[in-house]
Structures are given as structure tokens and as C-alpha cells.
């Protein structure tokens, strides 16, 4: 089993859970009381802010939702400090303040801010998975940390992250192998001067988190800098049987010696929390989300254990200035992840001989899944040269580099044992069976990549962008008992080309520009090492995706807008029954074996648009995506034209901020998220309806008793909307995850 969610000794096991349901009226009363109390708190916050206006910070800055990220550099793109507004690509930079305003505490919550980002199996308490432009990001290959590759098969702490960069579309120029949706980069906090920040937050039911961020510079002219971040949380969400804890400590230092900057940082983290399995189809019926309590955790047994994620990451970076506008950068990093993956796992319906959904009567098969002592280690080292020079009367921004990386994943034997029948009310009780009955698969990968890219200024208004990356890859796998060893080598080159032209305005500044780009990406696929495949462990041909994109960007004093049309073609693979030669719809078995092979393409065409408007005390940001994702050229003609599961055809995200001039320092916030219908099954016979969610908040910045303070009060899903948020088809099974119920949260931060 690949694994899914997880759990942990619980305050509400099945019998306690039953009492919680019987006391539903009392719970509702408490929630109403909480809502009234928070409303009173919000009113009090406004009054207090007005009364203490004389103590506010001398100049209250205009507050915007996005901070005008068009002027932010996207370091991941590899074109130095050029701002996003000049780059011929689609990207988003989300700063720490924006994350805090939207209540984003994990990567999965990024779906609130950008229409291109949607859920792709975000089980609470487990690894986050995201989709961009309809393609799921690969947690092993589509994530970076300060530009170096990391493994995101874990819970990534956020307290020491300064920003999140998302490069959308194929990323063959920036990554050797990656899914074509995009590349996500986490920017680590570095020393910047004197910082003394502390925070405390509460989230309904009883999640409490404390954070600390301190730093300074020392020595002559501040040659030495340091910064320390720490966070600790008691996790107590509204979901039943989901209590846990989270801790993080991180430190970063730097030293400037003449033309050389030396930077080092380390991060330690641990999260322990039961995960939450999804609901599913009941036979051929989509259950009514309005009748499902979104707080139910089907991983609710007295013997359930938490999923434990531990991470240790450290890096060293040396930047040396050889000459004006010429730098050489050496960067090394190690990430060491350890995981205990446990869950009472609902999967399929043996009584109806259907294993991709639950039974029509609301029952399902329960399995005791345990995979303890998992270890994933990633080592990466890069050496790069950045320079700017004049050739043939044109300015060139050159970037060339070498990246070496190693990924090792080692496991023990695992338990995946049938233990009884469960029910979707979460009240069933089944016995445990932790017997280690199944082998796992070790994975090892080595990669060497060389890239070169150039941004050429042809005229003051026209630029040519080009580059390529060559990758040499070796992958190996073997079962934990030494059986089914596989190994293969691949090498490939992924080029990228773009042209941009400024139609009006000042080059490098405000105005309107257009661009067109073309590029390739690569994915390397292996048939699963499972007995149901006759070609198990066999390396498939490298899958080469191609993308064409055209876009327009417009920037004035009040407006910052971007729009792009894209067309991505990625080869697809399918399973075929050996006996019949027919395409398998997730029904391969040891008795009816399959072969996996490339077959047809997945084609995603769409329009994405984003605009920010700022005028006086009001700012608004909106992003929208229309996506036509279809299967084409499949061997089975019936598969052509089908939509992928769990991918909405349209998405709209709207954020607004209003600075109340009557109450200096007070800002009212609103977030509207809309996503369209999602296909639940690969044959497109069942789909979830679309949904819209409203989040509201308020933030006050000012001084109390001589201290700088920032106070936040917010309510997520303010209307308590009930809907299926996502419908991931994972592990050969259709899952359904509901929108979280109305949730209040409060936070206070101070600078001392």
C-alpha cells in the first residue's frame, strides 16, 4: 500500500465520539457562544484601536493583499534580481504577511490565494499535495528550498519561511525531472538586522501556537548576522480524534568578508498527529455533503496511532563577487526525514467486490496500516556563475551552473491487514492487527544536471530569453526482502525559449508588455513493483512534456495585471489487462495481471488571469483560471475526451483589504474562494458540484503601552458552507474530503 493517512491515541475514540454526537445540541450551543464572543472581541478590537490611536505608529503603511508581487524577484527562475513583471513566464510570490492574513499554516492552504493552485489529496494531518494548472506536483521532484531540491513527502514547517515562490507550467529549465504543473520554492528567513518578534495564536477548537523570531547584526558594519526562529503548537482541531503537537527550531547566520558572503542555516521539526482519511462514494451514489459532519474522523480507533514526521535540514551557501555584476555561488544542503506512518485505513467494499469506493449502505473495509521507521535523505550541491556583460552591442544576463543531487528512501516491512468493517458515522470499533505482512520498496536516485541560460536585451523594449538543462539520471529500487531489484539510466536535455516586448511605458518599469514562450519538461516513470504487473519495476520511456505560453502584463500606479494562455501536452500511461488487451480501470489484480505502458497524452489548455488594484484605503486582488484538461490519442477511444479526476474546470480567488481611516491601523479583510465541479471517477460518470467559500478577518497594527502590536481576528468558512472540497482518486480509490466547518482564529504578534 502506498499509505494514506494516520492517527493517534485519542481523546475521542469511538465511544467518546458517540457521546459527542449525542451532545450535538450542546456543541452547537458552544459554537454559537464562541461566535458571539468573537464578534464582541472584534467590536472591542475596533473600539480599543480607536481609543489608543494616539499611541499608534507614526506612519501607518497602506495595506495591500499581495504586496504587489509584480515587483518581486523570482529567484527560482534563474534570472537574478529581475522582477516578475519583466519575466516571460507566469509565477506568484507570496510573502509571509500575506500567508498570515489568509490564515495559511501549511502548503495545502495555498489554494486560498491563487486560482491556479488546487487541492490534490490534502488529507488533514498528512503530507500536502497540490495541483497547478491541473497537474499534481510530484512531492519528490517539484519542490525546492532556496533553489535546491527537497523531498516534500513530509510536513514542512512554515515559521522560518520568508516567502513562497511558485513557478507555473513546465520547469525543464529549472529542474531535471518534474511534473509539468509547476515548481514550488520555499525561501528561508535570513538575518536582516534587529528583529524581536513574538506571537501567540488560537484556532477553534483549541489549537494554540507560540512563535519567536529574533535576530540581529554585530561586528564592524554588521559583518556578522544571526536569526533564530522557534515555534511550538498544541494541535486540537475541530476534527474528532485528531489531537497532536508540532515543534520547530531553526537558526541562520551569515558572515560578510569583503567580497564573500557566507550563509549557514539549520532547521529541526517534528509533528505528531493522527491523519484524517477521506469519505467516498456509497456504491454508485455521491453522498450529500450537507448530511455529512465534516468533523468526523474515520481514523477513530482506540488503538490508532499518530503519524509522526521528523525533519532535519541544513545548508551552507557561499557567494563570492568576482567583479561588478559577476557572482559565483556554491550551495550545499542535506535534508533528513523520518516518518512513522500509521492509520486505521478505510478502503473499498469487499462485500460488493468493489475496491474503488465504499459500500452502498455506508460500510467499508478497515485495514490496519503501519509503516514505521521510514527514512528519506536528500543531498544536493550546486555551483553557479551569474554575470552581466555586453556582447555584439547587446546586454546579456548569463546564468550557468552544475547541480548534483542524491535521493535515498529506505523502509522496513509494513502492515496492511484487514481488521473488519467500518461505517461512515465513525462509530465502528474494530480490533488492531499490527503484524508486518507486506514488503516495502527502497528507492535510490542520483542526478547530475548542467544548465545555461541567457536574457538578451535586443533593444530597449525587446528581450530574448533562452536556456537549456542537461540531466544524467540513475535510479534503483529493490524490495525490503531483496527481491525485484531494478536499475536504469537516462539522460535528456530540456530547452526553453521566450521573447518579450514592451508595448508602452518605461523599459524595466511601468507599462504593458507581451511575451511568448516554449519549453520542455521531463518525467521519469517506473511500473510499480507490485505482483499485479507483469512488467513490475520496469523503467518506462522518459515522458517529455511540452508547453506553449503567451501572456500579457500591465502595470500602472493603481493596477498590476497579468494574463496568460497555455497549452501543455504530457504523455500519459495506462494499465492494460494482459489476458484481454483492454484498458484497465484500476482493476488489475494478481489473478488478472496488467502491463503498464505509455498511451496517449494528457492535454491541459487554459487561461489564467490575475489583477491587483490599489486606491487609497482599498486594495483588491483577483485571480481566475479556466482549464480544459482532456485525454487525447488513447488506445481506447472511449477514454479520449475524458477529464482527469479532482481537477476543477474553473477557479476564482478574490481577496480584499480596506483600511478604516476612522480607526487608524485597522484593516478589514475578505477572501472568496470558488471552485467548479470535479470528476470523482476516471470514467467521468460522477462529479462533485462546485462550491464557494467566504473567509472574513480584521487586523490592527499599532502601539499599546509603548510596544508595537499586530492583532488578527478571522473566521474561515464564515457561512459554514457544506460541500465536497476535493475528490482525489488515489491508490485506486475515489476519496471525498469536505470543506472544513466554520472556524474562528485569533492571533497576536508583538515586536519588543
FENPENOR-V288621 format. One record per residue. N is the residue number from 1. RES is the residue in three letters. SS is DSSP state (@ for helix, = for strand, . for the rest). OMEGA is omega in whole degrees, -180 to 180 (NA if undefined). NEAR is the number of other ideal C-beta (glycine too) atoms within 10 Angstrom. Layout:
BEGIN
N;RES;SS;OMEGA;NEAR
N;RES;SS;OMEGA;NEAR
END
This chain:
BEGIN
1;UNK;.;-178;17
2;UNK;.;178;10
3;UNK;.;-174;23
4;UNK;.;-176;26
5;UNK;.;-178;27
6;UNK;.;-174;32
7;UNK;.;-171;29
8;UNK;.;-173;22
9;UNK;.;-161;14
10;UNK;.;177;24
11;UNK;.;180;12
12;UNK;.;170;19
13;UNK;.;-168;17
14;UNK;@;-177;21
15;UNK;@;176;11
16;UNK;@;178;14
17;UNK;@;179;21
18;UNK;@;178;14
19;UNK;@;179;9
20;UNK;@;178;19
21;UNK;@;-180;15
22;UNK;@;178;9
23;UNK;.;-176;12
24;UNK;@;-180;10
25;UNK;@;179;8
26;UNK;@;178;10
27;UNK;@;179;15
28;UNK;@;179;10
29;UNK;@;180;11
30;UNK;@;-180;13
31;UNK;@;177;17
32;UNK;@;178;10
33;UNK;@;179;10
34;UNK;@;180;15
35;UNK;@;179;16
36;UNK;@;-179;10
37;UNK;@;-180;11
38;UNK;@;177;17
39;UNK;@;177;13
40;UNK;@;180;10
41;UNK;@;179;14
42;UNK;@;178;18
43;UNK;@;179;10
44;UNK;@;178;11
45;UNK;@;179;19
46;UNK;@;-180;16
47;UNK;@;-179;11
48;UNK;@;-180;16
49;UNK;@;179;23
50;UNK;@;-178;14
51;UNK;@;-177;10
52;UNK;.;-177;17
53;UNK;@;-178;16
54;UNK;@;-180;8
55;UNK;@;-174;14
56;UNK;.;176;20
57;UNK;.;-172;13
58;UNK;.;-179;5
59;UNK;.;178;5
60;UNK;.;-177;16
61;UNK;.;174;9
62;UNK;.;-177;13
63;UNK;.;175;22
64;UNK;.;-178;22
65;UNK;.;-172;26
66;UNK;.;-178;26
67;UNK;.;179;19
68;UNK;.;-174;18
69;UNK;@;176;26
70;UNK;@;179;22
71;UNK;@;178;14
72;UNK;.;171;20
73;UNK;=;175;17
74;UNK;.;-174;21
75;UNK;@;-178;17
76;UNK;@;-177;23
77;UNK;@;177;24
78;UNK;.;180;25
79;UNK;.;174;22
80;UNK;.;-174;16
81;UNK;.;177;10
82;UNK;.;-178;16
83;UNK;=;-179;18
84;UNK;@;-178;22
85;UNK;@;180;20
86;UNK;@;-173;21
87;UNK;.;-179;26
88;UNK;.;-179;26
89;UNK;.;180;23
90;UNK;.;-178;25
91;UNK;=;178;20
92;UNK;=;174;25
93;UNK;=;-178;24
94;UNK;=;-176;23
95;UNK;=;-177;16
96;UNK;@;179;18
97;UNK;@;178;16
98;UNK;@;178;20
99;UNK;@;-179;20
100;UNK;@;-180;19
101;UNK;@;-177;22
102;UNK;.;-180;22
103;UNK;.;-178;21
104;UNK;.;-178;19
105;UNK;.;179;19
106;UNK;.;180;15
107;UNK;@;-180;23
108;UNK;@;-179;22
109;UNK;@;180;18
110;UNK;@;179;22
111;UNK;@;-179;24
112;UNK;@;-168;19
113;UNK;.;-174;24
114;UNK;.;-176;21
115;UNK;.;180;24
116;UNK;.;-175;28
117;UNK;=;178;29
118;UNK;=;-179;26
119;UNK;=;178;24
120;UNK;.;-177;24
121;UNK;.;178;24
122;UNK;.;178;21
123;UNK;.;178;25
124;UNK;.;-180;20
125;UNK;.;-178;27
126;UNK;.;-180;25
127;UNK;.;176;24
128;UNK;.;175;22
129;UNK;.;-177;22
130;UNK;=;172;26
131;UNK;=;177;25
132;UNK;=;-175;28
133;UNK;.;176;25
134;UNK;.;178;25
135;UNK;=;179;27
136;UNK;=;175;21
137;UNK;.;179;25
138;UNK;.;-177;18
139;UNK;.;179;19
140;UNK;.;-170;20
141;UNK;.;-174;25
142;UNK;.;-178;24
143;UNK;=;-180;22
144;UNK;=;176;24
145;UNK;=;-172;23
146;UNK;.;175;19
147;UNK;.;180;23
148;UNK;=;-176;21
149;UNK;=;174;28
150;UNK;.;174;26
151;UNK;.;-179;20
152;UNK;.;174;25
153;UNK;.;-177;20
154;UNK;.;171;22
155;UNK;.;-175;25
156;UNK;.;179;22
157;UNK;.;-176;25
158;UNK;.;-172;21
159;UNK;.;-179;23
160;UNK;.;178;25
161;UNK;=;-178;19
162;UNK;=;-178;14
163;UNK;=;174;20
164;UNK;=;177;21
165;UNK;=;177;24
166;UNK;=;175;24
167;UNK;=;-171;27
168;UNK;=;178;25
169;UNK;.;-178;28
170;UNK;.;-175;34
171;UNK;.;-180;32
172;UNK;.;177;28
173;UNK;.;-176;26
174;UNK;.;-176;25
175;UNK;.;-180;27
176;UNK;.;175;27
177;UNK;.;179;27
178;UNK;.;174;27
179;UNK;.;-171;24
180;UNK;.;-180;33
181;UNK;.;-178;31
182;UNK;=;-178;27
183;UNK;=;-177;28
184;UNK;=;-177;24
185;UNK;=;177;23
186;UNK;=;-179;22
187;UNK;=;-176;20
188;UNK;=;175;19
189;UNK;.;179;20
190;UNK;.;177;17
191;UNK;.;-180;22
192;UNK;.;-174;13
193;UNK;.;-178;10
194;UNK;.;177;11
195;UNK;=;175;15
196;UNK;=;-177;13
197;UNK;=;175;16
198;UNK;=;-178;15
199;UNK;=;176;18
200;UNK;=;-178;13
201;UNK;=;177;19
202;UNK;=;177;15
203;UNK;=;179;22
204;UNK;.;4;21
205;UNK;=;-176;19
206;UNK;.;177;12
207;UNK;=;180;21
208;UNK;=;-180;13
209;UNK;=;175;18
210;UNK;=;-179;13
211;UNK;=;178;20
212;UNK;=;-180;15
213;UNK;=;-179;21
214;UNK;=;179;15
215;UNK;=;-179;21
216;UNK;=;172;16
217;UNK;=;-177;17
218;UNK;=;179;10
219;UNK;.;180;10
220;UNK;@;-179;6
221;UNK;@;176;6
222;UNK;@;-176;14
223;UNK;.;-180;14
224;UNK;=;179;16
225;UNK;=;178;21
226;UNK;=;179;15
227;UNK;=;-179;23
228;UNK;=;175;18
229;UNK;=;177;25
230;UNK;=;179;18
231;UNK;=;176;20
232;UNK;=;-176;15
233;UNK;=;164;21
234;UNK;=;-176;13
235;UNK;=;180;21
236;UNK;.;-177;19
237;UNK;=;178;22
238;UNK;.;177;19
239;UNK;.;179;25
240;UNK;.;173;26
241;UNK;.;-177;28
242;UNK;.;178;27
243;UNK;.;179;22
244;UNK;=;-180;23
245;UNK;=;-180;15
246;UNK;=;-180;21
247;UNK;=;178;15
248;UNK;=;173;21
249;UNK;=;-178;18
250;UNK;=;178;23
251;UNK;=;178;17
252;UNK;=;178;21
253;UNK;=;171;17
254;UNK;=;-179;21
255;UNK;=;-179;15
256;UNK;=;-180;17
257;UNK;=;-179;10
258;UNK;.;-178;8
259;UNK;.;-175;11
260;UNK;=;175;12
261;UNK;=;179;18
262;UNK;=;-178;15
263;UNK;=;177;20
264;UNK;=;178;14
265;UNK;=;179;24
266;UNK;=;-178;16
267;UNK;=;177;23
268;UNK;=;-178;16
269;UNK;=;176;23
270;UNK;=;173;17
271;UNK;=;178;23
272;UNK;=;-177;20
273;UNK;=;173;26
274;UNK;.;177;32
275;UNK;.;-173;27
276;UNK;.;176;27
277;UNK;.;180;27
278;UNK;.;167;23
279;UNK;=;-179;23
280;UNK;.;172;26
281;UNK;.;175;23
282;UNK;=;-171;20
283;UNK;.;178;14
284;UNK;.;-174;11
285;UNK;=;172;11
286;UNK;.;-179;18
287;UNK;.;180;17
288;UNK;.;-178;10
289;UNK;@;-180;19
290;UNK;@;-179;9
291;UNK;@;-180;7
292;UNK;.;176;16
293;UNK;.;-176;18
294;UNK;.;179;21
295;UNK;.;-178;22
296;UNK;.;175;20
297;UNK;.;-180;24
298;UNK;.;175;27
299;UNK;.;-168;33
300;UNK;.;177;28
301;UNK;.;-180;27
302;UNK;.;-179;15
303;UNK;.;-179;18
304;UNK;.;-180;23
305;UNK;.;-180;24
306;UNK;.;163;25
307;UNK;=;-179;28
308;UNK;=;176;20
309;UNK;=;174;26
310;UNK;=;-179;18
311;UNK;=;174;22
312;UNK;=;-177;15
313;UNK;=;177;21
314;UNK;=;-180;16
315;UNK;=;176;21
316;UNK;=;-180;15
317;UNK;=;179;20
318;UNK;=;178;15
319;UNK;=;-179;18
320;UNK;=;179;15
321;UNK;=;-180;13
322;UNK;=;-179;12
323;UNK;=;176;10
324;UNK;.;179;8
325;UNK;.;177;12
326;UNK;=;-179;14
327;UNK;=;170;18
328;UNK;=;-173;16
329;UNK;=;173;17
330;UNK;=;-172;14
331;UNK;=;177;20
332;UNK;=;-178;16
333;UNK;=;170;22
334;UNK;=;175;17
335;UNK;=;-178;23
336;UNK;=;-177;15
337;UNK;=;176;22
338;UNK;=;-174;17
339;UNK;=;166;23
340;UNK;=;-172;17
341;UNK;=;-177;26
342;UNK;=;179;27
343;UNK;=;164;31
344;UNK;=;-160;29
345;UNK;=;175;27
346;UNK;=;-176;28
347;UNK;.;169;25
348;UNK;.;-177;21
349;UNK;=;-178;23
350;UNK;@;-179;13
351;UNK;@;176;13
352;UNK;@;-179;14
353;UNK;.;177;7
354;UNK;=;-172;16
355;UNK;.;178;16
356;UNK;.;179;20
357;UNK;.;177;24
358;UNK;=;-179;30
359;UNK;.;-179;21
360;UNK;.;-178;15
361;UNK;.;178;13
362;UNK;.;176;15
363;UNK;=;179;18
364;UNK;=;176;27
365;UNK;=;178;20
366;UNK;=;177;24
367;UNK;=;172;23
368;UNK;=;-179;25
369;UNK;=;178;26
370;UNK;=;174;25
371;UNK;=;-173;24
372;UNK;=;177;18
373;UNK;=;176;13
374;UNK;=;179;21
375;UNK;=;178;15
376;UNK;=;-178;21
377;UNK;=;176;16
378;UNK;=;173;22
379;UNK;=;179;17
380;UNK;=;177;22
381;UNK;=;180;16
382;UNK;=;174;20
383;UNK;=;-175;15
384;UNK;=;178;18
385;UNK;=;176;15
386;UNK;=;-180;20
387;UNK;=;175;17
388;UNK;=;-175;15
389;UNK;=;178;12
390;UNK;=;174;9
391;UNK;=;176;10
392;UNK;.;178;6
393;UNK;.;-179;7
394;UNK;=;178;13
395;UNK;=;-180;13
396;UNK;=;170;15
397;UNK;=;-173;21
398;UNK;=;175;18
399;UNK;=;178;20
400;UNK;=;-178;16
401;UNK;=;179;21
402;UNK;=;179;13
403;UNK;=;174;22
404;UNK;=;179;14
405;UNK;=;179;21
406;UNK;=;178;16
407;UNK;=;177;21
408;UNK;=;177;16
409;UNK;=;-178;20
410;UNK;=;-173;15
411;UNK;.;169;20
412;UNK;.;174;14
413;UNK;.;-176;17
414;UNK;=;175;21
415;UNK;=;172;20
416;UNK;=;-168;18
417;UNK;=;176;18
418;UNK;=;-177;14
419;UNK;=;177;20
420;UNK;=;-177;15
421;UNK;=;178;16
422;UNK;=;179;28
423;UNK;=;-172;17
424;UNK;.;173;21
425;UNK;.;178;16
426;UNK;.;-174;23
427;UNK;.;-177;14
428;UNK;.;179;19
429;UNK;.;179;14
430;UNK;.;-179;18
431;UNK;.;177;11
432;UNK;.;170;16
433;UNK;.;-176;16
434;UNK;.;-178;15
435;UNK;.;180;12
436;UNK;.;-172;16
437;UNK;.;-171;12
438;UNK;=;176;15
439;UNK;.;174;17
440;UNK;.;-177;20
441;UNK;=;173;19
442;UNK;=;178;16
443;UNK;=;179;19
444;UNK;=;-179;15
445;UNK;=;173;19
446;UNK;=;-177;16
447;UNK;=;173;22
448;UNK;=;-175;15
449;UNK;=;174;21
450;UNK;=;180;15
451;UNK;=;173;25
452;UNK;=;179;16
453;UNK;=;-174;20
454;UNK;=;172;15
455;UNK;=;-172;25
456;UNK;=;176;17
457;UNK;=;-179;18
458;UNK;=;175;14
459;UNK;=;178;10
460;UNK;.;-177;10
461;UNK;.;-173;16
462;UNK;=;179;14
463;UNK;=;175;25
464;UNK;=;-178;16
465;UNK;=;-179;22
466;UNK;=;179;15
467;UNK;=;179;23
468;UNK;=;176;17
469;UNK;=;176;26
470;UNK;=;-175;15
471;UNK;=;170;22
472;UNK;=;-168;14
473;UNK;=;172;20
474;UNK;=;179;15
475;UNK;=;178;19
476;UNK;=;173;15
477;UNK;=;178;19
478;UNK;=;178;18
479;UNK;=;-177;18
480;UNK;.;176;16
481;UNK;.;179;9
482;UNK;.;-178;9
483;UNK;.;176;11
484;UNK;.;178;15
485;UNK;.;176;12
486;UNK;=;176;18
487;UNK;=;176;12
488;UNK;=;177;15
489;UNK;=;175;11
490;UNK;=;172;17
491;UNK;=;-177;12
492;UNK;=;179;17
493;UNK;=;-179;13
494;UNK;=;-179;27
495;UNK;=;177;14
496;UNK;=;-176;25
497;UNK;=;179;15
498;UNK;=;176;22
499;UNK;=;180;17
500;UNK;=;-179;22
501;UNK;=;178;15
502;UNK;=;-177;21
503;UNK;=;-178;11
504;UNK;=;179;10
505;UNK;=;-178;15
506;UNK;.;178;10
507;UNK;.;-180;14
508;UNK;.;-178;13
509;UNK;.;-178;12
510;UNK;.;179;15
511;UNK;=;-178;17
512;UNK;=;178;15
513;UNK;=;177;24
514;UNK;=;179;15
515;UNK;=;172;22
516;UNK;=;-179;15
517;UNK;=;177;23
518;UNK;=;-180;15
519;UNK;=;180;25
520;UNK;=;172;20
521;UNK;=;-176;29
522;UNK;=;169;24
523;UNK;=;-179;19
524;UNK;.;-172;20
525;UNK;.;177;16
526;UNK;=;175;18
527;UNK;.;-180;20
528;UNK;.;-178;17
529;UNK;.;-177;20
530;UNK;.;-173;15
531;UNK;.;-179;12
532;UNK;.;179;16
533;UNK;=;177;19
534;UNK;.;177;13
535;UNK;.;-178;16
536;UNK;.;178;19
537;UNK;.;-177;20
538;UNK;.;177;17
539;UNK;=;176;17
540;UNK;.;178;17
541;UNK;.;178;12
542;UNK;.;-177;17
543;UNK;=;-175;20
544;UNK;=;176;17
545;UNK;=;179;26
546;UNK;=;-179;18
547;UNK;=;169;23
548;UNK;=;-178;16
549;UNK;=;171;22
550;UNK;=;-175;16
551;UNK;=;176;22
552;UNK;=;179;15
553;UNK;=;-177;24
554;UNK;=;-178;20
555;UNK;=;174;22
556;UNK;.;-180;12
557;UNK;.;-176;8
558;UNK;.;-173;11
559;UNK;=;172;14
560;UNK;=;-171;24
561;UNK;=;179;17
562;UNK;=;174;23
563;UNK;=;-178;16
564;UNK;=;170;23
565;UNK;=;-178;16
566;UNK;=;177;24
567;UNK;=;-178;14
568;UNK;=;175;25
569;UNK;=;179;19
570;UNK;=;174;20
571;UNK;=;179;19
572;UNK;=;174;18
573;UNK;=;-178;16
574;UNK;=;173;19
575;UNK;=;179;21
576;UNK;=;176;18
577;UNK;=;-180;16
578;UNK;.;-174;14
579;UNK;.;-174;10
580;UNK;.;-176;9
581;UNK;.;-179;9
582;UNK;.;177;11
583;UNK;=;180;17
584;UNK;.;176;20
585;UNK;.;177;15
586;UNK;.;180;15
587;UNK;.;174;14
588;UNK;.;180;23
589;UNK;.;179;12
590;UNK;.;-179;9
591;UNK;.;178;7
592;UNK;.;-170;13
593;UNK;.;-179;19
594;UNK;=;170;25
595;UNK;=;179;18
596;UNK;=;179;21
597;UNK;=;177;15
598;UNK;=;-176;14
599;UNK;=;177;18
600;UNK;=;-179;17
601;UNK;=;167;19
602;UNK;=;-178;21
603;UNK;=;-180;16
604;UNK;=;177;24
605;UNK;=;-177;17
606;UNK;=;175;20
607;UNK;=;175;14
608;UNK;=;-179;25
609;UNK;=;-179;18
610;UNK;=;178;24
611;UNK;=;175;15
612;UNK;=;179;23
613;UNK;=;-178;17
614;UNK;=;178;20
615;UNK;=;179;11
616;UNK;.;-175;10
617;UNK;.;-174;13
618;UNK;=;173;14
619;UNK;=;-178;23
620;UNK;=;174;18
621;UNK;=;178;25
622;UNK;=;173;18
623;UNK;=;-178;22
624;UNK;=;175;18
625;UNK;=;168;28
626;UNK;=;-172;17
627;UNK;=;170;24
628;UNK;=;-180;13
629;UNK;=;-175;21
630;UNK;=;172;15
631;UNK;=;-180;22
632;UNK;=;172;14
633;UNK;.;177;14
634;UNK;.;178;18
635;UNK;.;177;14
636;UNK;.;-176;14
637;UNK;@;-180;8
638;UNK;@;-180;10
639;UNK;@;-178;20
640;UNK;.;-179;13
641;UNK;.;179;11
642;UNK;.;175;17
643;UNK;.;174;20
644;UNK;.;178;21
645;UNK;=;172;22
646;UNK;.;180;26
647;UNK;.;178;24
648;UNK;.;179;27
649;UNK;.;179;18
650;UNK;=;-179;16
651;UNK;=;179;24
652;UNK;=;177;17
653;UNK;=;-177;23
654;UNK;=;177;17
655;UNK;=;180;24
656;UNK;=;178;16
657;UNK;=;-179;22
658;UNK;=;178;17
659;UNK;=;-179;21
660;UNK;.;180;16
661;UNK;.;180;10
662;UNK;.;179;9
663;UNK;.;-176;21
664;UNK;.;178;18
665;UNK;.;-177;24
666;UNK;=;179;25
667;UNK;=;175;23
668;UNK;=;-174;17
669;UNK;=;176;21
670;UNK;=;-180;16
671;UNK;=;177;23
672;UNK;=;180;16
673;UNK;=;175;22
674;UNK;=;174;17
675;UNK;=;-178;25
676;UNK;.;-178;18
677;UNK;.;177;17
678;UNK;=;175;27
679;UNK;=;-179;23
680;UNK;.;-177;25
681;UNK;.;-179;20
682;UNK;.;180;18
683;UNK;.;175;12
684;UNK;.;-179;15
685;UNK;.;-178;9
686;UNK;.;179;17
687;UNK;=;174;18
688;UNK;=;174;21
689;UNK;.;173;11
690;UNK;.;-178;16
691;UNK;=;176;20
692;UNK;=;-178;12
693;UNK;=;-180;20
694;UNK;=;173;16
695;UNK;=;-179;22
696;UNK;=;179;17
697;UNK;=;175;22
698;UNK;=;178;21
699;UNK;=;176;22
700;UNK;=;177;23
701;UNK;=;179;21
702;UNK;=;-178;22
703;UNK;=;172;17
704;UNK;=;180;15
705;UNK;.;177;7
706;UNK;.;-179;7
707;UNK;=;173;11
708;UNK;=;-179;16
709;UNK;=;172;20
710;UNK;=;-177;18
711;UNK;=;180;21
712;UNK;=;172;22
713;UNK;=;-176;21
714;UNK;=;173;24
715;UNK;=;178;23
716;UNK;=;-176;23
717;UNK;.;-172;19
718;UNK;.;-179;18
719;UNK;.;-178;12
720;UNK;.;-179;15
721;UNK;.;176;19
722;UNK;.;-180;17
723;UNK;.;173;17
724;UNK;=;-177;26
725;UNK;=;179;22
726;UNK;=;-177;28
727;UNK;.;-178;28
728;UNK;.;172;23
729;UNK;=;-173;19
730;UNK;=;178;17
731;UNK;.;-180;17
732;UNK;.;-173;16
733;UNK;=;177;20
734;UNK;=;179;24
735;UNK;.;179;28
736;UNK;=;176;24
737;UNK;=;-178;21
738;UNK;=;169;22
739;UNK;.;176;19
740;UNK;.;-180;18
741;UNK;.;176;18
742;UNK;.;-175;19
743;UNK;=;176;19
744;UNK;=;175;20
745;UNK;=;-179;19
746;UNK;=;179;17
747;UNK;=;176;20
748;UNK;=;177;15
749;UNK;=;179;18
750;UNK;=;175;15
751;UNK;=;-175;14
752;UNK;.;NA;9
END
